[in-house]
Amino acid sequence: MSSLQVRPILDAEDVDAIIAIERAISRSAYRSAAFEEDAATALEVGESQDHLVAVLEGRVVGFIVGKVSGLEFGSEERIGWINIVGVDPKVRHKGVGQLLGKALLENFRNKNVTRVRTLVAEDSHELQTFFTALGLTPSPMRVLERRV
């Protein structure tokens, strides 16, 4: 995949392409709509450097969305969060996700982020494998939640 490139999400066409990928992966209209809103907002406020797409032969084939946050509970570091990643099922297992992940990590480094986090469901073995390959390891932080 020598013509594979990573770049920021630039416009509504990119958003449409990543929504199509998200729908192919999750088959969830809710997730797609929420993602569309988040991506459009990021474009409006100029945060797209942490919203990347992989382009192969002029076509968007993957995306990754991250965000830098300030202080978190129990931390005095700038934290980079990986929020969502998706690769077109037609090109999975060809290094697209790894390329996107490495590019996002480099963006975080350039912003003086010292730690990167993400959340992965306990039963999501494929995502755990993906993030482990990027060098992420289990955190001593514990997620607490409550339905409201």
C-alpha positions as CSV (number, residue, x, y, z in Angstrom):
1,M,0.0,0.0,0.0
2,S,2.7,2.4,-1.1
3,S,0.2,5.2,-2.0
4,L,-1.4,5.3,1.5
5,Q,-1.2,8.7,3.1
6,V,-2.4,10.2,6.4
7,R,-3.8,13.8,6.6
8,P,-6.1,15.8,8.7
9,I,-9.8,15.7,8.1
10,L,-10.3,18.7,5.7
11,D,-13.9,19.0,4.7
12,A,-17.4,17.6,4.6
13,E,-16.5,15.0,2.0
14,D,-14.0,13.5,4.5
15,V,-16.7,13.5,7.1
16,D,-19.1,11.7,4.7
17,A,-16.5,9.1,4.0
18,I,-15.7,8.4,7.6
19,I,-19.4,8.2,8.5
20,A,-19.7,5.5,5.8
21,I,-16.8,3.6,7.3
22,E,-18.3,3.9,10.8
23,R,-21.6,2.6,9.5
24,A,-19.9,-0.4,7.8
25,I,-18.2,-1.2,11.1
26,S,-20.8,-0.6,13.7
27,R,-24.0,-0.6,11.7
28,S,-25.3,2.0,14.2
29,A,-27.1,5.1,13.0
30,Y,-26.8,6.6,16.4
31,R,-23.0,6.3,16.5
32,S,-22.7,7.6,13.0
33,A,-24.9,10.6,13.7
34,A,-22.9,11.4,16.9
35,F,-19.6,11.1,15.1
36,E,-20.9,13.3,12.2
37,E,-21.7,16.0,14.7
38,D,-18.4,15.7,16.5
39,A,-16.4,15.8,13.3
40,A,-18.3,18.7,11.9
41,T,-17.7,20.6,15.1
42,A,-14.0,19.9,15.0
43,L,-13.8,21.3,11.5
44,E,-15.6,24.4,12.5
45,V,-13.3,25.1,15.5
46,G,-10.1,24.1,13.7
47,E,-9.3,21.0,15.8
48,S,-8.9,18.7,12.8
49,Q,-5.2,18.0,13.5
50,D,-6.3,15.3,15.9
51,H,-8.9,14.0,13.5
52,L,-7.0,12.1,10.8
53,V,-7.9,10.1,7.7
54,A,-6.0,7.6,5.7
55,V,-6.3,8.0,2.0
56,L,-5.5,5.3,-0.5
57,E,-5.6,6.1,-4.2
58,G,-7.7,9.2,-3.5
59,R,-10.2,7.4,-1.4
60,V,-10.6,7.7,2.4
61,V,-10.1,4.2,3.9
62,G,-9.7,4.9,7.6
63,F,-9.9,7.5,10.3
64,I,-8.8,8.1,13.9
65,V,-10.1,10.8,16.2
66,G,-8.1,12.0,19.2
67,K,-8.1,14.9,21.6
68,V,-5.7,16.6,24.0
69,S,-7.1,17.3,27.4
70,G,-5.7,19.2,30.3
71,L,-5.5,17.9,33.8
72,E,-7.4,14.7,34.6
73,F,-8.2,13.4,38.0
74,G,-5.0,12.1,39.7
75,S,-2.7,13.3,36.9
76,E,-0.6,16.4,36.3
77,E,0.2,15.6,32.7
78,R,-1.2,16.6,29.3
79,I,-3.2,13.6,28.2
80,G,-3.9,12.6,24.6
81,W,-7.1,10.6,24.2
82,I,-7.8,8.3,21.3
83,N,-11.6,8.4,21.0
84,I,-12.4,6.3,17.9
85,V,-10.6,4.6,15.1
86,G,-12.1,2.9,12.0
87,V,-10.8,1.2,8.9
88,D,-12.8,0.3,5.8
89,P,-13.5,-3.5,6.1
90,K,-12.2,-3.9,2.5
91,V,-8.7,-2.8,3.5
92,R,-8.4,-4.1,7.1
93,H,-5.3,-5.9,8.3
94,K,-3.1,-4.0,5.8
95,G,-1.5,-1.5,8.2
96,V,-4.0,1.4,7.8
97,G,-4.9,1.5,11.5
98,Q,-1.3,1.3,12.6
99,L,-0.3,4.2,10.2
100,L,-3.2,6.3,11.6
101,G,-2.3,5.4,15.2
102,K,1.4,6.3,14.8
103,A,0.5,9.6,13.1
104,L,-1.8,10.5,15.9
105,L,0.8,9.6,18.5
106,E,3.3,11.9,16.7
107,N,0.7,14.7,16.7
108,F,0.4,14.2,20.4
109,R,4.2,14.3,20.9
110,N,4.3,17.6,19.0
111,K,1.8,19.0,21.5
112,N,3.9,18.0,24.5
113,V,1.5,15.2,25.5
114,T,3.2,12.9,27.9
115,R,0.6,10.1,28.2
116,V,-2.0,8.7,25.8
117,R,-5.2,6.9,27.0
118,T,-8.2,5.2,25.4
119,L,-11.1,3.1,26.7
120,V,-11.6,-0.4,25.4
121,A,-14.4,-2.8,26.3
122,E,-13.2,-5.8,28.2
123,D,-14.5,-8.1,25.5
124,S,-13.1,-6.2,22.5
125,H,-10.1,-8.3,21.9
126,E,-9.3,-7.0,18.4
127,L,-9.2,-3.4,19.6
128,Q,-7.1,-4.4,22.6
129,T,-4.6,-6.1,20.2
130,F,-4.6,-2.9,18.0
131,F,-3.8,-0.6,20.9
132,T,-1.2,-3.0,22.4
133,A,0.6,-2.9,19.0
134,L,0.7,0.9,19.3
135,G,2.4,0.5,22.7
136,L,-0.5,1.2,25.0
137,T,-0.7,-1.0,28.1
138,P,-3.3,-1.5,30.8
139,S,-3.6,1.6,33.1
140,P,-3.7,1.7,36.8
141,M,-6.7,4.1,36.4
142,R,-10.1,2.6,37.0
143,V,-13.2,3.6,35.1
144,L,-16.2,4.2,37.3
145,E,-19.7,4.7,35.9
146,R,-23.3,4.9,36.7
147,R,-26.5,5.0,34.6
148,V,-28.6,8.1,35.0
